[in-house]
Amino acid sequence: MNKVFDLNNRIKIKVFIPEGETKKEVFIIAHGFGSSKEGRSTEIIAKKLNDNNFIAVSFDFPGHGEAIESIEKLTVDNCISYINEVCQYVKKEFENHEISIFATSFGAYVTINKLIKDEINEFRNIVLRCPAIDMKNILVNVLIKGNLDTFQKEGKIQAGFEKQQQLSYSFYEDLCKNDVLKLYNKKEKILILQGTEDAVAPIKDTYEFVQKDSENIKLISLEGVKHKMTNEEVEMVMDIVMKEIK
């Protein structure tokens, strides 16, 4: 059973509930830049979680999917507040359930920033797929294709993959302030899955991130896999995740 609704008149969310008895654990799914709560990968991830009796909850970041708030609200702190509000919904709606998160690319970047800023980690499982560790450089090198001078001079620029959106320069400044490679100092169990041929979020950045806490951060590298995974590759990732978290 799936249902879509407005949470607190601010966040569009989608709840995926499996048939029959469920595990006492809910996965929040945080999508990547340019995707949404109903993106292709999100649907595959949610179905696999449901098939394994987990409840899943996805949502739209500002300026994405059916988001109520515009792209101007796409800041790290506001995105973290989205995850926090979804967590509060889960705690109220699914009482006595533990909360985990499955975050992709930009969503993974936001999740790491949430871990940095929070005093206590509220997630049982933290799973990151192709994390955008160095998001500021991904913005410059991939999303705006090196036009940083123009971006700074004009204050706005079109950015994205297939779908272009207008970003303000303050977004880049916000990413610079929230540099996870400089700021991360936690000791949390994190599972990362990423392709070796990821040309959007280079796996070398993930290697550097793992070295910050190699005892607790586990990276599973996927040989030959790119940032935009095929349906079959997302299925493979989920099969690995299900084995790792059991």
matplotlib code that plots the C-alpha trace (Angstrom):
import matplotlib.pyplot as plt

x = [0.0, 1.4, 0.1, 1.3, 0.5, 1.8, 3.6, 3.1, 2.0, 5.7, 7.0, 5.6, 6.2, 5.3, 4.9, 5.5, 3.9, 4.4, 1.5, 1.3, 3.5, 6.4, 9.7, 9.9, 12.1, 11.3, 13.8, 13.7, 14.8, 16.7, 17.0, 19.8, 20.0, 17.5, 15.6, 12.5, 10.5, 9.1, 12.3, 13.1, 15.8, 13.6, 10.8, 13.2, 14.7, 11.3, 10.0, 13.0, 12.6, 8.9, 9.8, 11.9, 9.1, 10.5, 8.3, 9.8, 9.2, 10.5, 10.2, 11.0, 13.8, 13.0, 12.7, 12.5, 9.5, 6.3, 8.1, 6.0, 9.1, 11.1, 14.8, 15.7, 15.0, 17.6, 20.1, 21.9, 20.2, 16.8, 17.3, 18.4, 15.2, 13.2, 14.8, 14.2, 10.5, 10.1, 11.8, 9.3, 6.4, 7.8, 8.1, 4.5, 2.9, 5.0, 5.5, 8.1, 9.8, 13.5, 14.5, 17.1, 18.1, 19.0, 20.4, 21.7, 24.2, 23.1, 20.8, 23.8, 25.7, 22.9, 22.7, 26.4, 25.9, 23.1, 25.4, 27.9, 25.4, 23.5, 24.6, 23.0, 22.6, 19.0, 19.5, 19.8, 21.2, 22.9, 23.2, 24.7, 24.7, 27.2, 27.5, 28.3, 31.1, 32.6, 29.3, 30.8, 33.1, 30.4, 28.3, 31.2, 32.6, 29.4, 26.2, 27.4, 30.3, 33.0, 31.3, 32.1, 33.2, 30.0, 28.0, 29.7, 29.4, 25.7, 24.6, 22.5, 23.0, 21.2, 22.4, 21.5, 21.5, 18.6, 16.4, 18.0, 17.2, 18.3, 20.5, 21.6, 25.3, 24.4, 23.8, 27.5, 28.6, 26.4, 28.1, 31.5, 30.5, 29.3, 32.4, 32.1, 35.7, 36.8, 34.0, 33.2, 34.5, 31.9, 32.1, 29.0, 28.4, 27.9, 27.6, 28.5, 28.0, 29.5, 30.7, 34.3, 33.4, 31.4, 32.3, 29.8, 30.8, 34.4, 35.0, 38.4, 36.5, 34.7, 38.0, 39.2, 36.0, 36.3, 39.8, 38.3, 36.9, 37.8, 36.7, 33.1, 32.6, 32.4, 32.7, 31.6, 33.0, 31.1, 33.4, 32.6, 29.4, 28.7, 26.9, 23.6, 22.9, 20.7, 17.7, 19.6, 22.5, 20.1, 18.6, 22.1, 22.9, 19.7, 20.4, 23.8, 22.3, 19.7, 22.5, 24.7, 22.0, 20.6]
y = [0.0, 3.4, 6.9, 10.4, 13.5, 16.8, 16.6, 19.7, 21.6, 21.7, 18.4, 16.0, 12.4, 9.0, 6.0, 2.5, -0.2, -3.9, -6.3, -8.5, -8.2, -5.7, -5.4, -2.8, -0.6, 2.2, 3.3, 6.9, 7.3, 10.5, 11.1, 12.7, 16.0, 16.2, 13.1, 12.8, 10.7, 8.8, 8.5, 5.3, 4.3, 5.3, 3.0, 0.1, 0.7, 1.0, -2.2, -4.2, -2.8, -3.8, -7.2, -7.6, -6.4, -2.9, 0.2, 2.9, 6.7, 8.9, 12.7, 15.5, 18.0, 21.6, 22.3, 18.6, 16.4, 17.8, 19.9, 22.6, 24.8, 26.2, 25.5, 28.7, 26.7, 24.1, 24.7, 22.1, 23.1, 23.2, 19.8, 18.4, 19.9, 17.9, 14.6, 15.7, 16.3, 13.0, 11.3, 12.9, 11.7, 8.1, 8.2, 9.3, 7.2, 4.0, 4.0, 1.6, 1.3, 2.0, 4.4, 3.9, 5.9, 5.0, 8.1, 8.6, 11.1, 14.6, 13.0, 11.1, 14.4, 15.9, 12.8, 13.1, 16.7, 15.8, 13.3, 16.1, 18.5, 16.1, 15.3, 11.9, 9.6, 8.5, 5.9, 2.2, 1.7, 4.3, 3.2, 5.6, 5.0, 6.8, 9.7, 13.2, 13.6, 16.7, 18.3, 21.7, 20.3, 18.2, 21.3, 23.1, 20.3, 18.4, 20.4, 23.8, 22.4, 24.7, 28.0, 29.2, 32.7, 33.3, 31.8, 34.2, 37.2, 36.8, 35.3, 32.6, 29.8, 26.8, 23.5, 19.9, 16.7, 16.1, 18.7, 22.1, 24.3, 27.8, 27.9, 31.0, 31.5, 31.2, 27.5, 27.1, 29.2, 26.9, 23.8, 25.3, 25.9, 22.3, 20.5, 16.9, 16.1, 18.8, 18.6, 14.9, 13.7, 11.1, 7.4, 5.9, 2.7, 3.6, 1.3, 2.8, 1.3, 3.0, 2.3, 2.4, 4.3, 7.0, 10.2, 12.4, 11.7, 10.3, 7.3, 8.7, 11.3, 8.4, 6.6, 9.8, 10.0, 6.3, 7.0, 9.4, 6.3, 3.1, 1.0, 2.1, 3.1, 0.2, 0.8, -1.8, -0.8, -2.0, -2.7, -0.9, 0.7, 4.4, 7.1, 6.6, 2.9, 0.7, -0.9, -4.2, -2.5, -0.8, -4.3, -5.7, -2.9, -3.6, -7.4, -6.5, -4.1, -6.7, -9.1, -6.6, -5.2, -8.6]
z = [0.0, -1.0, 0.0, -1.0, 1.1, 2.4, 5.7, 7.8, 4.7, 3.7, 2.6, -0.1, 1.1, -0.1, 2.3, 1.0, 3.3, 2.6, 2.8, 5.9, 9.0, 8.9, 10.6, 13.4, 11.3, 8.8, 6.1, 5.0, 1.4, 0.5, -3.3, -5.3, -7.0, -9.9, -8.7, -6.5, -4.0, -7.0, -9.1, -10.9, -8.3, -5.4, -6.6, -6.9, -3.5, -1.8, -3.5, -2.4, 1.2, 1.1, -0.2, 2.9, 5.1, 5.8, 5.6, 3.4, 3.4, 0.6, 0.2, -2.2, -1.3, -2.2, -5.9, -6.7, -7.8, -6.4, -3.7, -2.1, -1.5, -4.4, -5.3, -3.4, -0.2, -1.2, 1.6, 3.7, 6.9, 5.3, 3.7, 7.1, 8.6, 6.0, 7.2, 10.8, 10.1, 8.3, 11.3, 13.6, 11.4, 11.5, 15.3, 15.6, 12.9, 13.4, 17.2, 18.5, 15.1, 14.7, 11.9, 9.2, 6.2, 2.6, 0.9, -2.6, -4.0, -2.8, -0.3, 1.1, 1.3, 3.3, 5.6, 6.4, 7.3, 9.5, 11.3, 11.7, 13.2, 15.4, 19.0, 18.8, 15.8, 15.5, 12.7, 13.2, 9.7, 7.5, 3.9, 1.3, -2.4, -4.6, -2.1, -3.3, -0.7, -2.4, -3.4, -4.1, -6.7, -8.2, -8.6, -10.3, -12.5, -13.4, -12.7, -14.1, -16.2, -14.9, -15.3, -11.7, -12.8, -14.7, -11.7, -9.3, -11.5, -12.4, -9.1, -10.8, -13.3, -14.9, -13.4, -13.5, -15.6, -18.0, -16.2, -15.7, -12.7, -11.8, -8.8, -6.9, -6.0, -2.3, -2.9, -3.9, -0.8, 1.4, 0.0, 0.7, 4.3, 4.7, 3.5, 4.9, 4.1, 6.5, 9.1, 9.6, 13.0, 14.1, 14.9, 13.3, 11.4, 7.8, 4.7, 1.4, -2.1, -5.1, -8.6, -9.5, -12.8, -11.0, -13.0, -11.1, -7.5, -7.8, -5.7, -4.7, -2.6, -0.9, -0.2, 1.5, 3.5, 4.6, 5.9, 8.5, 10.3, 8.5, 11.6, 11.2, 7.6, 5.2, 1.4, -1.1, -4.5, -7.5, -10.4, -13.6, -12.3, -13.0, -11.0, -12.9, -12.3, -14.4, -12.9, -12.6, -10.8, -8.3, -7.7, -7.2, -4.7, -2.7, -2.6, -1.1, 1.4, 2.5, 3.2, 5.0, 7.4, 8.5]

ax = plt.figure().add_subplot(projection="3d")
ax.plot(x, y, z, "-o")
ax.set_aspect("equal")
plt.show()
